[in-house]
Amino acid sequence: MKRLEGRVALVTGGGRGIGRAICEAYAAEGAKVAVADRLTHEAEDAAAALGGSGMAVTLDVTDLRSIAAGVASVEQAWGGIDILVNNAGVFNMCAIEEITPDDYRRQYDVNVAGTIFTTQAVLPGMKKRGNGGAIINVSSQAGRRGEAFVLVYCSSKAAVISITQSLALELARDNIRVNAIAPGVIDTPMWDHVDSLFAKYENKPIGQKKREVGLAVPLGHMGKPDEIADPCVFLASDEARYITAQTINIDGGNWMS
């Protein structure tokens, strides 16, 4: 029997990068997977690749009505949600003098509020099913430490770790486990954006920062999305039934705890 057989998963930001890899890994382990993304075409493309195991959900984690409608569509189609992955996230960097209220709100609306309110929307149905559940929040190694020019993003991802701990304690009585992952430098389209920003603030050619961070990882290279997805399968499965309130580093040895 596959590890996630008979379960329903909702993955935000599931249209590409780490989110898409998680969707593919969950489907391969027998889950039905709702690929939720603000970009409808990316959600549809990723869901189509999963065949009958996937459905596309247009969902903007900054919009409460969009969240509610997306969750309701999954519950109507498949009866409920057993696994939630709060993966949707945005990144920006700039000097403290350049931070604007709009930029601050955007990162916190997606990275922090999106995690809180998507979880809030999923919980009534998850509790009603009576089978417990698994929630996995995507933080970052940036949530473990500060970094120059990345004040807002780092603090938002630190908040995700704190949210994970608080939710895990609150939901333990319902046998709903809440954990987080803290990916390191992962080779996704987002990192191309990150590299371009570092090129601006560190005066480096495009591509240089990306090469540098890969070589600086103790294992010697950037991670791949599937290397994040595999631990997410574990955390959603019964193999992790006694693990909650933890943030797992998946970073090739960048951060030791």
Secondary structure, 3 states (H helix, E strand, C coil): CCCCCCCEEEEECCCCHHHHHHHHHHHHCCCEEEEEECCHHHHHHHHHCCHHHEEEEECCCCCHHHHHHHHHHHHHHHCCCCEEEECCCCCCCCCHHHCCHHHHHHHHHHHHHHHHHHHHHHHHHHHHHCCCEEEEEECCHHHCCCCCCCHHHHHHHHHHHHHHHHHHHHHHHHCEEEEEEEECCECCHHHHHHHHHHHHHHCCCCCHHHHHHHHHCCCCCCECHHHHHHHHHHHHCHHHCCCCCCEEEECCCCCCC
